[in-house]
Amino acid sequence: MTEYGRNGQGIINFLDRMTSGSSCVGFWDWHGGKAMGIRTVTVAESWPAHSRQRARALVAEYGVPQNESSDYLEWDRVEEWQRVRVRRDGLIEETVPYAVPGERLEKIRAFGGRLFIDMWHQEVTVTGESEEVNRLLLNLMHDILVGAKTPGQAWEKYEWSQRALSWHWPDPYLTHLHFHTDTQQLHVSERRWWKAPALSETGESHYSR
């Protein structure tokens, strides 16, 4: 069966066809409009079934990962993400460029939410069971930082959105980030010095929408 991901590559899904060695997802390699062969992404057979399923979904979404090991698959600068990593345990780590002011860290600590803030590289990494939950947590972090919600209000919204997700209700907090992350303009060598989205003195993001 062939599917097409957003990157336009033809995807041959082998993940359901378990072999004695490992599970693979294959990609047609296209050059000049011609199929030149198949590249494969291997997922170790020791991964739990739900982890392999999430890995397959992300491969279909983002294409061949730039980095892979027995413990994770990783993509760099895809869509709104600086990095995306799916782990052996099935959790998804996603990183965005975001400069969090040091004086507002206490508000984020009060919220918690599986957020790791890298002040040096000006990045925030969130870890969750789905991309929808990761977007939700980052959007709530942003709301807290710009003063739109208190940590308590953010948790109330988190619980409501979790119900919306389970019942397939529409919720913009789950479908897209509420701040701009221009990852395509960020070169790896510039990562340490990038300054976006910076917060103004009033607490508003220059890239919020």
N, C-alpha and C positions, 0 to 999 in steps of 0.2 A: 504494500500500500504506500502510495506517495502522497505527501502533504507539502504545503508551501508555507514557510515561515515568513515573518515580516522582512527578512533580509533577502527574499526572493530566491533562496536556494531550495532546490528540490530535496526533500527529506525522506529517506527510506527508514521507516520505523522497524527496527529489529528488536526493540527492547522487550516486547512481549514474547519473542521467540527464544526462550531460554535455551542455552547450550551448556555443555558441561564445563566450559571455560569461563566465559563472561557474557554480559549483555552489551549490545552495541546499538548505536544510532548512526546510520550512514547518511552522508551528504553527497549529492552529485556536485562535482567540481566543474564550474562553467568558466570557459575562457573564449571570448569572441563569439559568444552565442552557441558554442559547442560543448557538449558534455565530455569531459576529459577523463572521467573515472569517478570512483567513490572514495571519499574520505570517511573514516569511522571515528566515533567518539566512544571509548570503552568505559563502562561503568562496572566496577568490581562486583562480582556475584555475591560477595559477603554483605553488600548493602541490604538493609531491610526493604521489603517490597514497596512500602510507602515512600521511601527515599528514592528508589529507582523511578517511581512514577513522577515525583517532583522534578527529578533530574531530566527526565524525558520531556516534560512540559516546558522546562526552561530552554532546553536545546531546540525544541520546536519554535520557541519564541525568539531566541537570540542567536541561533546558529551555533557554529563550532566554537567551543570555549577557548580562550587564549591560554589558559592554564588548567591542568588536570593532574590529579594524583589519586591514590587509593582512598583518600579521605574527603576530597572535594572536587568540584568543577567550578571554574571561575571565568567571568567575562569582564572586560574592561571597556568603559565608556559606551554603554548601550542605552539608548533612549534617555530617560532622565537620570540614569544611574552612573555614578563614577565607577563603581564595581558591583558585581553581583556574584555571590558564591552560594552554591547549594552544597550542604555537608552530608556526610555519611548518616548522621542522625536525622536527616530530613529537614532540618531548619535551614532557612534562607537568610543569609546576611546580605544587606544592601547598603551601599555607602553613597552619600551625596556630599558635594562641597558646601560647607555651611560654617561661617565664622560665628561662634557663640561667644558673646561677651562674658568675660570672667565673672563680672559682678552679678550675672544672672544665672550662674550655675546652680545655686541653691534651689531655685524654682524648678529646675529640671530634675535635681536629685529628689525633690519632694514628689515629683510625678513618677519617677522611675521609668518603667516602660521598656526595659531591655535596650536602652540607648547607650552607646559608647561615644563619647565626645573626645575627639583628638584635637586639642587646642593648637598643637604645633603645626600640623598639616591642614588645620581648619577644615575638618571633615567630621561628619556624624555617621555612625554605622548603627543600623537597627537590625535586630535578629528576631524573626518570627516564623510562624508556620506557613505563611503565604505572603505574596506580594501585596495583597489587599490590606492585611494587618500591618505590614511594614509601612505602607503609605499612611494608614490611619495614625500610627504612632508618630511619624514624622510631622504630619499635619497638626497633631495636637501639641507636639513640642513647639512648633512654630507659633501656634495660637498663644501658648503660654509666654513665649519670648516677646511677642509683640503686644502683650497685654489684653488679648481678646478673651482669654479664659484664665481662671485660676487653676492650679493643679487639681483641686477638687472637682471643678466643673469639667476639666479635661477627662477625668476618670468617669464621670457620669456619661459624657459623650462616648467614651470608649465602650462602655457597657451597652449603650443603645446601638452603636454601630456594629458591635459583635452580633447582636440580635438581627440587625438588618442584613448582615452577611449570611447568617444561617437561614434566613427566610427569603433571601434573594431580593431584598428591597433595594431600590436605588439610593445611593449615598455617595456624594462627590468626595467625601473624605476617604473612600475606599478606592476610587477609580483614578485619581490623579493627584499630584502634589500641588499644594496651594502656594507654592513659591517657585521661582524660576531657577533652574540649575542648568547652566549652559556648558554641559560636559564636553561638547564637541570642540569648544575653543580651548580646552584645557589640555596642554601637552604634559606628558608624564614628568619632564624635567622642570616644569613650572609648578608642579603640584604644591610644593612647600610654600609658595609665595602668593598663591591665588587668594583673592579677598572677596568672595561672594558666597551667599548674599549677606553683606554687612548690614548691621542694624544702625539706624540713626539715633541721635540723642533722644528723640521722642519714643524710641522703641519700635518704629515702623521699619519694615523691610523695604529696601529700594527695589526689590524684585517681586514683592508680593502681588497677588492678583485676586 
